[in-house]
C-alpha cells in the first residue's frame, strides 16, 4: 500500500501548522532540519509532498465533519506515541494520538492530534510496558469513537512496536496486537509500517513542544 505523500515544511501559527518551504530527508537516518519561526528543528519526515495541516488541539466533531466531507476513497490512519519527562521530582508521560486522513487516497493529508499528560507511577520495565499499552488503548479508543464516521473507508491502526525481540517495545507486541484485533476487529500495523505512530505522532510531540 502506498503511504501518504509528505509535507513540505512546518510554520507554527497558534495551534496550526501550515506548509511553507520545501524540505527533504537527507542521510541514512533520514534526518532533516527545518526553520520554524526562527527555530532550527531536526526531525524525521513522515510524509512526502503535501500533507496540508496538523491540528494540535483535537476537536472530535471537527474530525467527524471532515471525514463526512471527503470521498469514500480517502484513507484513515490512527496511531499514538508517547514520551516521558520529569518535573518537580515526578515522572509524567505525554501521549499524542493522531488521526491522519489521506484525502482520496492520493492527495494531501490532514492530521488531527490529541495531547494528554498523565503521571507515571511504575518504575523500570513495568513503567515502559504500561506506557506502551496505554498507547495501544488510546489508539483503539480513538478508532472506536470514529468508526461510525469512517464507515467503509480503508482504515489502519498503527502501533509503535518493534517485531524484533532485541527491542524493548517487543515485550508487549503479542498482547497489543491481540487487544486491537479483539476490540476493533482490525489487525494493527507495526514497525516499519506504523508511520502514524512512529512518525506522525512523534512529530506532533516535537511540534507541540515548540508551539508551547
Secondary structure, 3 states (H helix, E strand, C coil): CCCCCCCCCCEEECCEEECCCCCCCECCCCEEEEEECCEEEEEECCCCCCCCEEECCCCHHHHHHHHHHCCCCCEEEEEEEEEEEEECCEEEEEEEEEEEEEHHHCCCEEEEEEEEEEECCCCHHHHHHHHHHHHHHHHHHHHHHHHHHHCCCEEEEECCCCCCCCCHHHHHHHHHHHHHHHHHCCCCECCCCCHHHHHHHHHHHHHHHHHC
